[in-house]
């Protein structure tokens, strides 16, 4: 590990090494979970848009993503 670290330090200005080092590395399981969540969120959004498109105008009010996740308002 020390040897690898020293190699990274030595060649840190090489374009290919810099490109690899600037990427964010995640464990594969976490990366795949994030990808799956993104797909599910897009599917929900697409389904809501289709429902809105094929329903009577004004019957489905538009609610922003931020307001959907608010459970209660404390006064």
Biotite code that builds the C-alpha atoms (Angstrom):
import biotite.structure as struc

atoms = struc.array([
    struc.Atom([0.000, 0.000, 0.000], chain_id="A", res_id=1, res_name="UNK", atom_name="CA", element="C"),
    struc.Atom([2.857, 2.359, 0.803], chain_id="A", res_id=2, res_name="UNK", atom_name="CA", element="C"),
    struc.Atom([4.468, 1.589, -2.534], chain_id="A", res_id=3, res_name="UNK", atom_name="CA", element="C"),
    struc.Atom([1.227, 2.307, -4.383], chain_id="A", res_id=4, res_name="UNK", atom_name="CA", element="C"),
    struc.Atom([0.811, 5.549, -2.462], chain_id="A", res_id=5, res_name="UNK", atom_name="CA", element="C"),
    struc.Atom([4.358, 6.646, -3.360], chain_id="A", res_id=6, res_name="UNK", atom_name="CA", element="C"),
    struc.Atom([3.716, 5.846, -7.037], chain_id="A", res_id=7, res_name="UNK", atom_name="CA", element="C"),
    struc.Atom([0.579, 7.977, -6.943], chain_id="A", res_id=8, res_name="UNK", atom_name="CA", element="C"),
    struc.Atom([2.524, 10.840, -5.385], chain_id="A", res_id=9, res_name="UNK", atom_name="CA", element="C"),
    struc.Atom([5.393, 10.512, -7.847], chain_id="A", res_id=10, res_name="UNK", atom_name="CA", element="C"),
    struc.Atom([3.201, 10.500, -10.960], chain_id="A", res_id=11, res_name="UNK", atom_name="CA", element="C"),
    struc.Atom([0.376, 12.702, -9.695], chain_id="A", res_id=12, res_name="UNK", atom_name="CA", element="C"),
    struc.Atom([0.817, 15.198, -12.532], chain_id="A", res_id=13, res_name="UNK", atom_name="CA", element="C"),
    struc.Atom([0.608, 12.609, -15.299], chain_id="A", res_id=14, res_name="UNK", atom_name="CA", element="C"),
    struc.Atom([-2.737, 13.149, -17.125], chain_id="A", res_id=15, res_name="UNK", atom_name="CA", element="C"),
    struc.Atom([-3.932, 9.546, -16.903], chain_id="A", res_id=16, res_name="UNK", atom_name="CA", element="C"),
    struc.Atom([-3.037, 9.174, -13.216], chain_id="A", res_id=17, res_name="UNK", atom_name="CA", element="C"),
    struc.Atom([-4.681, 12.513, -12.438], chain_id="A", res_id=18, res_name="UNK", atom_name="CA", element="C"),
    struc.Atom([-7.856, 11.462, -14.269], chain_id="A", res_id=19, res_name="UNK", atom_name="CA", element="C"),
    struc.Atom([-8.105, 8.245, -12.233], chain_id="A", res_id=20, res_name="UNK", atom_name="CA", element="C"),
    struc.Atom([-7.296, 9.983, -8.934], chain_id="A", res_id=21, res_name="UNK", atom_name="CA", element="C"),
    struc.Atom([-9.979, 12.637, -9.419], chain_id="A", res_id=22, res_name="UNK", atom_name="CA", element="C"),
    struc.Atom([-12.765, 10.087, -9.702], chain_id="A", res_id=23, res_name="UNK", atom_name="CA", element="C"),
    struc.Atom([-14.714, 9.189, -6.611], chain_id="A", res_id=24, res_name="UNK", atom_name="CA", element="C"),
    struc.Atom([-14.269, 5.517, -5.805], chain_id="A", res_id=25, res_name="UNK", atom_name="CA", element="C"),
    struc.Atom([-17.069, 3.652, -4.039], chain_id="A", res_id=26, res_name="UNK", atom_name="CA", element="C"),
    struc.Atom([-17.583, 0.017, -3.102], chain_id="A", res_id=27, res_name="UNK", atom_name="CA", element="C"),
    struc.Atom([-19.404, -1.809, -5.875], chain_id="A", res_id=28, res_name="UNK", atom_name="CA", element="C"),
    struc.Atom([-22.430, -2.665, -3.706], chain_id="A", res_id=29, res_name="UNK", atom_name="CA", element="C"),
    struc.Atom([-22.990, 0.988, -2.777], chain_id="A", res_id=30, res_name="UNK", atom_name="CA", element="C"),
    struc.Atom([-22.473, 2.102, -6.377], chain_id="A", res_id=31, res_name="UNK", atom_name="CA", element="C"),
    struc.Atom([-25.062, -0.407, -7.611], chain_id="A", res_id=32, res_name="UNK", atom_name="CA", element="C"),
    struc.Atom([-27.567, 0.597, -4.907], chain_id="A", res_id=33, res_name="UNK", atom_name="CA", element="C"),
    struc.Atom([-27.246, 4.258, -5.868], chain_id="A", res_id=34, res_name="UNK", atom_name="CA", element="C"),
    struc.Atom([-27.755, 3.340, -9.520], chain_id="A", res_id=35, res_name="UNK", atom_name="CA", element="C"),
    struc.Atom([-30.854, 1.273, -8.685], chain_id="A", res_id=36, res_name="UNK", atom_name="CA", element="C"),
    struc.Atom([-32.321, 4.094, -6.560], chain_id="A", res_id=37, res_name="UNK", atom_name="CA", element="C"),
    struc.Atom([-31.768, 6.551, -9.416], chain_id="A", res_id=38, res_name="UNK", atom_name="CA", element="C"),
    struc.Atom([-33.601, 4.228, -11.839], chain_id="A", res_id=39, res_name="UNK", atom_name="CA", element="C"),
    struc.Atom([-36.508, 3.849, -9.402], chain_id="A", res_id=40, res_name="UNK", atom_name="CA", element="C"),
    struc.Atom([-36.752, 7.628, -8.844], chain_id="A", res_id=41, res_name="UNK", atom_name="CA", element="C"),
    struc.Atom([-36.783, 8.273, -12.599], chain_id="A", res_id=42, res_name="UNK", atom_name="CA", element="C"),
    struc.Atom([-39.488, 5.619, -13.090], chain_id="A", res_id=43, res_name="UNK", atom_name="CA", element="C"),
    struc.Atom([-41.673, 7.240, -10.416], chain_id="A", res_id=44, res_name="UNK", atom_name="CA", element="C"),
    struc.Atom([-41.188, 10.640, -12.039], chain_id="A", res_id=45, res_name="UNK", atom_name="CA", element="C"),
    struc.Atom([-41.975, 9.293, -15.515], chain_id="A", res_id=46, res_name="UNK", atom_name="CA", element="C"),
    struc.Atom([-45.116, 7.524, -14.268], chain_id="A", res_id=47, res_name="UNK", atom_name="CA", element="C"),
    struc.Atom([-46.343, 10.675, -12.545], chain_id="A", res_id=48, res_name="UNK", atom_name="CA", element="C"),
    struc.Atom([-45.787, 12.708, -15.716], chain_id="A", res_id=49, res_name="UNK", atom_name="CA", element="C"),
    struc.Atom([-47.720, 10.126, -17.762], chain_id="A", res_id=50, res_name="UNK", atom_name="CA", element="C"),
    struc.Atom([-50.592, 10.169, -15.255], chain_id="A", res_id=51, res_name="UNK", atom_name="CA", element="C"),
    struc.Atom([-50.656, 13.960, -15.362], chain_id="A", res_id=52, res_name="UNK", atom_name="CA", element="C"),
    struc.Atom([-50.554, 13.922, -19.181], chain_id="A", res_id=53, res_name="UNK", atom_name="CA", element="C"),
    struc.Atom([-53.518, 11.531, -19.510], chain_id="A", res_id=54, res_name="UNK", atom_name="CA", element="C"),
    struc.Atom([-55.753, 12.943, -16.775], chain_id="A", res_id=55, res_name="UNK", atom_name="CA", element="C"),
    struc.Atom([-58.109, 15.887, -16.758], chain_id="A", res_id=56, res_name="UNK", atom_name="CA", element="C"),
    struc.Atom([-56.277, 19.236, -16.671], chain_id="A", res_id=57, res_name="UNK", atom_name="CA", element="C"),
    struc.Atom([-55.943, 20.520, -13.106], chain_id="A", res_id=58, res_name="UNK", atom_name="CA", element="C"),
    struc.Atom([-57.028, 17.257, -11.454], chain_id="A", res_id=59, res_name="UNK", atom_name="CA", element="C"),
    struc.Atom([-53.442, 16.338, -10.489], chain_id="A", res_id=60, res_name="UNK", atom_name="CA", element="C"),
    struc.Atom([-51.676, 19.317, -8.909], chain_id="A", res_id=61, res_name="UNK", atom_name="CA", element="C"),
    struc.Atom([-47.929, 19.586, -9.371], chain_id="A", res_id=62, res_name="UNK", atom_name="CA", element="C"),
    struc.Atom([-46.018, 18.980, -6.112], chain_id="A", res_id=63, res_name="UNK", atom_name="CA", element="C"),
    struc.Atom([-42.263, 19.616, -6.086], chain_id="A", res_id=64, res_name="UNK", atom_name="CA", element="C"),
    struc.Atom([-39.876, 16.846, -5.026], chain_id="A", res_id=65, res_name="UNK", atom_name="CA", element="C"),
    struc.Atom([-38.780, 18.836, -1.982], chain_id="A", res_id=66, res_name="UNK", atom_name="CA", element="C"),
    struc.Atom([-42.328, 19.163, -0.629], chain_id="A", res_id=67, res_name="UNK", atom_name="CA", element="C"),
    struc.Atom([-43.109, 15.470, -1.177], chain_id="A", res_id=68, res_name="UNK", atom_name="CA", element="C"),
    struc.Atom([-40.613, 14.451, 1.494], chain_id="A", res_id=69, res_name="UNK", atom_name="CA", element="C"),
    struc.Atom([-41.934, 16.796, 4.204], chain_id="A", res_id=70, res_name="UNK", atom_name="CA", element="C"),
    struc.Atom([-43.860, 14.708, 6.722], chain_id="A", res_id=71, res_name="UNK", atom_name="CA", element="C"),
    struc.Atom([-45.232, 17.447, 8.985], chain_id="A", res_id=72, res_name="UNK", atom_name="CA", element="C"),
    struc.Atom([-44.851, 21.157, 9.594], chain_id="A", res_id=73, res_name="UNK", atom_name="CA", element="C"),
    struc.Atom([-44.059, 22.150, 13.186], chain_id="A", res_id=74, res_name="UNK", atom_name="CA", element="C"),
    struc.Atom([-45.654, 25.415, 14.332], chain_id="A", res_id=75, res_name="UNK", atom_name="CA", element="C"),
])
